[in-house]
Amino acid sequence: MSNTCQENQSTANISLAQLTQQLDAMHIAQLTSFAYGLPPLYFCREYLEQDEQTAIGHCLQRLENGINNQDFTLDRLTVLLAENDYYDDYEARLRLGPELV
Protein backbone atom coordinates (compact mmCIF):
# COMPACT_ATOMS: atom_id res chain seq x y z
CA MET A 1 0.00 0.00 0.00
CA SER A 2 1.41 3.38 -0.95
CA ASN A 3 2.00 6.11 1.60
CA THR A 4 -0.63 8.32 -0.05
CA CYS A 5 -3.24 5.57 0.18
CA GLN A 6 -2.31 4.93 3.82
CA GLU A 7 -2.52 8.64 4.57
CA ASN A 8 -5.96 8.91 2.93
CA GLN A 9 -7.16 5.85 4.83
CA SER A 10 -5.81 7.27 8.10
CA THR A 11 -7.46 10.64 7.41
CA ALA A 12 -10.79 8.91 6.73
CA ASN A 13 -10.50 6.93 9.96
CA ILE A 14 -9.72 10.03 12.00
CA SER A 15 -12.63 11.85 10.39
CA LEU A 16 -14.94 8.90 11.04
CA ALA A 17 -13.88 8.94 14.69
CA GLN A 18 -14.56 12.67 14.87
CA LEU A 19 -17.91 12.28 13.15
CA THR A 20 -19.08 9.61 15.60
CA GLN A 21 -17.35 10.62 18.84
CA GLN A 22 -20.50 12.08 20.44
CA LEU A 23 -22.79 9.20 19.42
CA ASP A 24 -23.85 6.23 21.53
CA ALA A 25 -23.79 2.63 20.28
CA MET A 26 -27.43 2.54 19.15
CA HIS A 27 -26.99 5.76 17.17
CA ILE A 28 -23.84 4.46 15.45
CA ALA A 29 -25.58 1.14 14.75
CA GLN A 30 -28.45 3.00 13.07
CA LEU A 31 -25.99 5.08 11.03
CA THR A 32 -24.31 1.85 9.94
CA SER A 33 -27.67 0.41 8.90
CA PHE A 34 -28.55 3.52 6.90
CA ALA A 35 -25.12 3.51 5.24
CA TYR A 36 -25.69 -0.01 3.95
CA GLY A 37 -29.30 0.68 2.93
CA LEU A 38 -30.77 -1.52 5.66
CA PRO A 39 -33.67 -0.86 8.07
CA PRO A 40 -32.54 1.49 10.87
CA LEU A 41 -32.60 -1.07 13.69
CA TYR A 42 -30.87 -3.85 11.73
CA PHE A 43 -27.48 -3.53 13.44
CA CYS A 44 -29.03 -2.42 16.74
CA ARG A 45 -30.58 -5.87 17.00
CA GLU A 46 -27.26 -7.53 16.20
CA TYR A 47 -25.38 -5.60 18.89
CA LEU A 48 -28.13 -5.37 21.49
CA GLU A 49 -26.57 -7.92 23.85
CA GLN A 50 -23.06 -6.46 23.63
CA ASP A 51 -21.61 -3.78 25.84
CA GLU A 52 -21.50 -0.21 24.52
CA GLN A 53 -17.81 -0.13 23.58
CA THR A 54 -17.85 -3.50 21.83
CA ALA A 55 -20.90 -2.51 19.77
CA ILE A 56 -19.33 0.83 18.86
CA GLY A 57 -16.09 -0.89 17.83
CA HIS A 58 -17.91 -3.37 15.59
CA CYS A 59 -20.01 -0.66 13.94
CA LEU A 60 -17.02 1.63 13.38
CA GLN A 61 -15.17 -1.29 11.79
CA ARG A 62 -18.13 -1.88 9.45
CA LEU A 63 -18.19 1.83 8.57
CA GLU A 64 -14.43 1.90 7.95
CA ASN A 65 -14.74 -1.16 5.73
CA GLY A 66 -17.56 0.48 3.78
CA ILE A 67 -15.47 3.60 3.22
CA ASN A 68 -12.39 1.59 2.26
CA ASN A 69 -14.44 -0.59 -0.14
CA GLN A 70 -16.00 2.58 -1.57
CA ASP A 71 -19.51 1.40 -0.67
CA PHE A 72 -20.10 4.93 0.63
CA THR A 73 -18.09 8.01 1.55
CA LEU A 74 -17.54 9.95 4.73
CA ASP A 75 -19.51 12.78 3.12
CA ARG A 76 -22.43 10.38 2.63
CA LEU A 77 -22.29 9.43 6.32
CA THR A 78 -22.39 13.12 7.23
CA VAL A 79 -25.50 13.57 5.09
CA LEU A 80 -27.13 10.46 6.62
CA LEU A 81 -26.50 11.86 10.11
CA ALA A 82 -28.11 15.17 9.18
CA GLU A 83 -31.06 13.92 7.11
CA ASN A 84 -32.29 10.80 8.91
CA ASP A 85 -34.21 10.47 12.12
CA TYR A 86 -32.59 8.31 14.79
CA TYR A 87 -34.04 6.58 17.83
CA ASP A 88 -32.32 7.34 21.11
CA ASP A 89 -30.85 4.41 23.01
CA TYR A 90 -33.97 3.79 25.12
CA GLU A 91 -36.41 3.95 22.21
CA ALA A 92 -34.24 1.71 20.01
CA ARG A 93 -34.12 -0.90 22.75
CA LEU A 94 -37.86 -0.53 23.37
CA ARG A 95 -38.62 -1.08 19.68
CA LEU A 96 -36.37 -4.16 19.59
CA GLY A 97 -37.99 -5.78 22.60
CA PRO A 98 -39.92 -4.05 25.39
CA GLU A 99 -38.97 -6.84 27.79
CA LEU A 100 -35.29 -5.83 27.41
CA VAL A 101 -35.78 -2.28 28.72
C-alpha positions as CSV (number, residue, x, y, z in Angstrom):
1,M,0.0,0.0,0.0
2,S,1.4,3.4,-1.0
3,N,2.0,6.1,1.6
4,T,-0.6,8.3,-0.1
5,C,-3.2,5.6,0.2
6,Q,-2.3,4.9,3.8
7,E,-2.5,8.6,4.6
8,N,-6.0,8.9,2.9
9,Q,-7.2,5.9,4.8
10,S,-5.8,7.3,8.1
11,T,-7.5,10.6,7.4
12,A,-10.8,8.9,6.7
13,N,-10.5,6.9,10.0
14,I,-9.7,10.0,12.0
15,S,-12.6,11.9,10.4
16,L,-14.9,8.9,11.0
17,A,-13.9,8.9,14.7
18,Q,-14.6,12.7,14.9
19,L,-17.9,12.3,13.1
20,T,-19.1,9.6,15.6
21,Q,-17.3,10.6,18.8
22,Q,-20.5,12.1,20.4
23,L,-22.8,9.2,19.4
24,D,-23.9,6.2,21.5
25,A,-23.8,2.6,20.3
26,M,-27.4,2.5,19.1
27,H,-27.0,5.8,17.2
28,I,-23.8,4.5,15.4
29,A,-25.6,1.1,14.8
30,Q,-28.5,3.0,13.1
31,L,-26.0,5.1,11.0
32,T,-24.3,1.8,9.9
33,S,-27.7,0.4,8.9
34,F,-28.6,3.5,6.9
35,A,-25.1,3.5,5.2
36,Y,-25.7,0.0,3.9
37,G,-29.3,0.7,2.9
38,L,-30.8,-1.5,5.7
39,P,-33.7,-0.9,8.1
40,P,-32.5,1.5,10.9
41,L,-32.6,-1.1,13.7
42,Y,-30.9,-3.9,11.7
43,F,-27.5,-3.5,13.4
44,C,-29.0,-2.4,16.7
45,R,-30.6,-5.9,17.0
46,E,-27.3,-7.5,16.2
47,Y,-25.4,-5.6,18.9
48,L,-28.1,-5.4,21.5
49,E,-26.6,-7.9,23.8
50,Q,-23.1,-6.5,23.6
51,D,-21.6,-3.8,25.8
52,E,-21.5,-0.2,24.5
53,Q,-17.8,-0.1,23.6
54,T,-17.9,-3.5,21.8
55,A,-20.9,-2.5,19.8
56,I,-19.3,0.8,18.9
57,G,-16.1,-0.9,17.8
58,H,-17.9,-3.4,15.6
59,C,-20.0,-0.7,13.9
60,L,-17.0,1.6,13.4
61,Q,-15.2,-1.3,11.8
62,R,-18.1,-1.9,9.4
63,L,-18.2,1.8,8.6
64,E,-14.4,1.9,8.0
65,N,-14.7,-1.2,5.7
66,G,-17.6,0.5,3.8
67,I,-15.5,3.6,3.2
68,N,-12.4,1.6,2.3
69,N,-14.4,-0.6,-0.1
70,Q,-16.0,2.6,-1.6
71,D,-19.5,1.4,-0.7
72,F,-20.1,4.9,0.6
73,T,-18.1,8.0,1.6
74,L,-17.5,9.9,4.7
75,D,-19.5,12.8,3.1
76,R,-22.4,10.4,2.6
77,L,-22.3,9.4,6.3
78,T,-22.4,13.1,7.2
79,V,-25.5,13.6,5.1
80,L,-27.1,10.5,6.6
81,L,-26.5,11.9,10.1
82,A,-28.1,15.2,9.2
83,E,-31.1,13.9,7.1
84,N,-32.3,10.8,8.9
85,D,-34.2,10.5,12.1
86,Y,-32.6,8.3,14.8
87,Y,-34.0,6.6,17.8
88,D,-32.3,7.3,21.1
89,D,-30.8,4.4,23.0
90,Y,-34.0,3.8,25.1
91,E,-36.4,4.0,22.2
92,A,-34.2,1.7,20.0
93,R,-34.1,-0.9,22.8
94,L,-37.9,-0.5,23.4
95,R,-38.6,-1.1,19.7
96,L,-36.4,-4.2,19.6
97,G,-38.0,-5.8,22.6
98,P,-39.9,-4.0,25.4
99,E,-39.0,-6.8,27.8
100,L,-35.3,-5.8,27.4
101,V,-35.8,-2.3,28.7
